[in-house]
Amino acid sequence: MTPSIEDGQYVIVRKKKRYKYNDIIVFTFDHRYYVKRVQSVYQDGYFVLGDCFSSSVDSRTMGLINSKDIIGSVLVVI
């Protein structure tokens, strides 16, 4: 699958209290920003996957994403 958001595109995000399945979120990990899709919601955090499944760096290597590391969910792609 091809990425929904390409490198170099800008996004407008909105902070929410909770995120749900299929939300596209922006978060920080190791001092870098990532944009991934929420696949599963757990009490401990969020399991995220990239749209380009075969080459994505996501929760399969990062683990669960803590809510404190989430900037917000994508509203608009520019």
Secondary structure, 3 states (H helix, E strand, C coil): CCCCCCCCCCEEEECCCCCCCCCEEEEEECCEEEEEEEEEECCCCEEEECCCHHHCCCHHHHCCECHHHEEEEEEEEC
